[in-house]
Amino acid sequence: MGLKALGESRLEKLKKSMGYYSYSRSSKMKLWMIRATTVVLLWTCLVQLTALGDSWGPRVLKGWPSHESVSAAALDVKLLQVVVPARVVPPKRVYKNNGYLLISCNGGLNQMRSAICDMVAIARYLNVTLIVPELDKTSFWADPSEFEDIFDVDHFITSLRDEVRILKQLPIRLKKKVELGILHTMPPVSWSDISYYHNQILPLIQRYKVLHLNRTDARLANSGQPIDLQKLRCRVNFNALRFTSQIEELGRRVVNLLRKNGPFLVLHLRYEMDMLAFSGCTQGCNDDEVEELTRMRYAYPWWKEKIINSDLKRKDGLCPLTPEETALALRALDIDPDIQIYIAAGEIYGGERRMANLATAYPKLVRKETLLGPDDLKFFQNHSSQMAALDYLVSLESDIFVPTYDGNMAKVVEGHRRYMGFKKTIILDRKLLVELIDRYTSNSLSWDEFSSAVKEVHADRMGNPTKRLIIPERPKEEDYFYANPEECLQPSDNEPVNMIQ
């Protein structure tokens, strides 16, 4: 009896124990399912919110402050950095690879930027594999930066994987051949249609397996290309070419510092030594400076034009405006003298002497060097392209952007600001402006007459929607694709805020 009772007692305990563990496992399973479902729902919501954020507007950096609310925007930046998941990687496009394309960019940052956009589009249409572009290290600026020092290379590769295959380097077998000097190198013809690349370049890639294009500036026509190709150029420019986190963070800090003190204007004052030497423009320079600029022009053999008449070139509107001319133009346009003006440029030729008039008219002149400490900029020293990237970001976020010369940065920033909602960009008509300035300074015009004429000339030159000018057989004289990529622009329902009083 004792044994029987003991056996029944143990059996009862075993049943209870099994029931308990069964109940425990069931509860844990339910809890796990609830947690998993919650995570999936939250992830889905966040992805949808991220997609909606993209559709609300093409901000250059998520969470960048607007003029209206700096503190809230700063909080949004912190929240986004913590909560928003990584963007979903697009599916890889599968295609038969016709070969490999190596490219060496030439020129400054924005000349190389537009060239990279062109080469990605060309690689896509030729069904080849693109190797991450090599940046120019031998130009006037002698910047040793690699692609990954300026751009987020992993984002560049993954964001375009649904269009074209991009590798950081050639496969080992082909890389060894290139290192042995077995490589076909050539410059493509400037301003070519995509048909040129199909008919002339693709057969070379298929023959040699690897083709090296050693010049890439302005090698694809502005207009008359397939709409999908034009849109891909925009996608690369506005989405795939993202600067490194270090550059973006520093740009964000500069914008925050400026926004704390109200609206700001970015002045791309291209009155720098290299531009003056290259263009031969010496308005306002003394004899020693003219001689120095001339020596520099002759020192660079690839600057083909040597004998230049500065006065004639200026009257044709082919010279960058001087700081003195710029001050008159801004005043004539009634730009508020109390506005902050951020100088997006390198060292101004002639220094404080040449900046005196502009500083008197607009005392709130700032530069990245005055807003940031030496420690912030030490990694950018002797890296002009990285400095230019910082200026590029600040230029995009400004209330007004004013370039004093139609160089590559001026054009690419103009087009990018159009894409961001036709933000106010004053494109100065230098030819008419210098004529009006000369008449005013010679007392042929009163100030009121001068100011009225300047306003009238620039009424339709504020970055508003317009058709791109096409001049057949003269591509250098027509509108640049990247200054007005109209195939990629949406009509603006709301006019930009007018900061001109």
Disulfide bonds with the S-S distance in Angstrom:
Cys234-Cys488 1.97
Cys281-Cys319 1.96
